[in-house]
Amino acid sequence: MAETPAGTEGDPISANLYEVDSSDPRSELVDRSGLAPEDVGQIGMLMRALSELRTAEEQLSAASQKYMRLSTQDMRAIHYLIVAGNREALVTPGMLAAHLKISAASTTKLLNRLERGGHITREVHPTDRRAFAIKVTPETEVSAMQTVGRQQAKRFYAAARLTRDEREVVIRFLEDMTGELSLAGSGWAEEAPGEAPGSGRPAER
C-alpha cells in the first residue's frame, strides 16, 4: 500500500494526487486494464517520487537564484561558461545564444547585465577580431561552484549508489518518459493562447 506523503495527512486530495485511480477513474487517459492493482499503485508511487524530485530541483533553483541574485537564464549562462572554461573552450555570443535558444538582441542584454554585475568579461576573440570571447569571472565561478554547484553535484552520489544494471534501467526509463512527454505532433500545444484546443476559437471563460 502506498505511503502517505509527509504533511498531507489532513489533505486527502494532496495525499492521492498521484494515484491513477484518483486522477483518471474512468481510464480516459491511461489504459491500465492489463495491470494488477499492485502495479498501478506502484506506478503512482513512482509518479509521486518524480514530482518530489521536481519540487526539490525547483527549490534548489529558487535558492540558487536568490543567493547568486541571478535569473534562471543567467544561471544557465554561467553554468555554460564554467563548463566551457573547464574544457578550455572559447565562447562567443552566438554560441551562448544557440545554447540558451534566445535571440541575438536578448543575448546582448543578458551579457550587458552579467557584465555590470561583475559575473563575466568580454574580450576580443583571439582568432576572429569581429567577435568577442566571453568568460566567467573567477569570483563568480568560485561562488557558484562552492555553493549551488556543490549542492547539485550531490545527485552524482545517488546515481553512484546504483549498480550498472540499475543505472541502465533508470536511463532507459527517463529517456522513454522524455519521449512520451515530447510535444512533437501535439496539436493542442501549437494552439494560440486562449483558444479552445482544436477549434481555432477563443476558449470559453
N, C-alpha and C positions, 0 to 999 in steps of 0.2 A: 504494500500500500504506500502511496506517495506521502512523503513527509510534508507537514505544513510549514511553509517558509516562516522564518523568524519575523515577528512584528505584524503578522497577518491573522493572528488567532481570532481577532474580533471582526474581521472583514472577510466574509465568505466569498466575495467577488474576487478580491486580490488572491486569496488562497487557491482559487480554482481557475485563475486567469489562463493558465497554460494547459488545462485539461481539455483534450479534444472534444470530449462529450459535452463540455460546457460551452465551448465556443462554436461548435458545429454539431448540435444534437441530431439533426436530420441528415447528416452525411452529405450536405450540399457542396461542401468544399473538398472533402477528402473521402475517398472510398476506402474504408477500413474493414470491409466485410470479411477479408481473409485473415484478419489479425485476431489473436486471442486478446481478451481484456487486459491481461497482464502486459502484453506487448504495447497496447495502446497507452496504458498507464505509464510504462517506462519511457515511451516516446514523449509523453507530456513532461516527465521529469527532465528529459534531455532538452526540450524547448525552454523550460524554466532555467536550466543551467546556462543556456546560451543567453537568455535575457539578463541573468545576473552578471555574466561576463561583460555584456554590452554596457550595463549600468556601471560596473567597476571601471571600464575604459572611459566612459563619459565623465565620471567623477575625477579620474586621473587627468583627463584632458582639461577639465574646468580648473582644477587646482594648478596645473602647469601653466595655463594661460594667465591665471591670476598672479602666480609667482613671477613669471617672466614678463608680465604686463604686455603680452602679445596676443594677437588673434590666432585662430586655428590656421588660417592661411599663412600667417607669419611663422608659426611654429613649423609648419610643413617646409617652408623655405629654409629655415635654419637647419632643420634635420638634413635636408638635401645637401646643403653646403657643408655640413660637418662630414657627411659620408664622402662627398667629393674631395674634401681635404685629406681624409684618411687614405684615399686612393690616389692622392697626388694628381687629381684631375682639375682642370680649369673649367669654371662655369661661366657661361655668357648669359645675358638677359634672355636671349632666345631659348636657351636650354631650360632655364628656370620657368619661362612661360609655358613651354611644352609640357614640363613635368606637372605644373600646377593647373594646366588647361585653362589659362586665362589669357586675355589679350595683351598686346604689347603696351598699350596705354595703362592697363591695370598693373602690369609688371613694373612699369616706371614708377607709378605711385607707391607700390609696395616697397621698391628699393629705396625710394626717397625717404619713406617712413622709417625703414630699418636703419638707414644711414644716419638720419637725425638722432635716432635712439642709441647710436654707437654700437650697433649689432653687426654691421657689415662694413667692408671697404670696397671701393671700386677703383680699379687700376686699368690703365691701357693694356689691352691684350698683347702679350709678347710677340705673337706671330700675325695678328690681324689688327693693325692700328686703327681700324674703323670700329672695333668692338671693345667692350670692357670685360675684364675678368673680375668676378665677384668672389669675395672671401668673407667668411665669418670671422669676427674679431676674436682674439684669444680669450678675452674676458667673458664674452657670451658663450663661447664653446665650453669653457670650464664650468660656468654656471649651469648650462643646460645638461652637461654630461654628469655632473656630480649630484644633480637633484632629479629632474624629470627622467633623464636617460637611465640613471641607476635604478629608478623605480620600474620603468618599463622593461628593463633588461631582466627583471625577475621572472618574466614569462619563460625565459630560457630554462630555468630550473624545473618548471612544471613539465616542459617537454622532455627534459633530460631524465626525469624520473620514469618515463615510459620506456618500454622495450622497443626495439626497432620495428617489430611486427605491429605493436600497438600504434606507433607513430604512423606507419603506413595506412592503418585503418583510419586514423584521425585525418590524415592528409586527404585520403580518398573521400571521406565524408564531407569535409569542408569544401573541397573542390566541387563535389556533386551538389551540395547545397547552394553554392555560389551560382552554379549553372541553373539550378531550379529557380533561383530568385532573379535571374537576369531579366531585364525589361525588354530584351530583344523580341520583337513580334507582339508586344503587349500594346494593343491599340489604345486602351484607356489611358496609358501613361503619356501618349502623344496628344491627348485632347488638350485644348486650351483651358487655362484655369477658369473655373466657374461653369464649364459646360457639362451637361449630363453625359456620362460615358456612352459613346457610340451614337449619340444623336446629333452632335454638332450644334446643339442648342444650349442656352444657359440653363444651369441646373435650377430646380425649384428651391425656393427658400422657405 
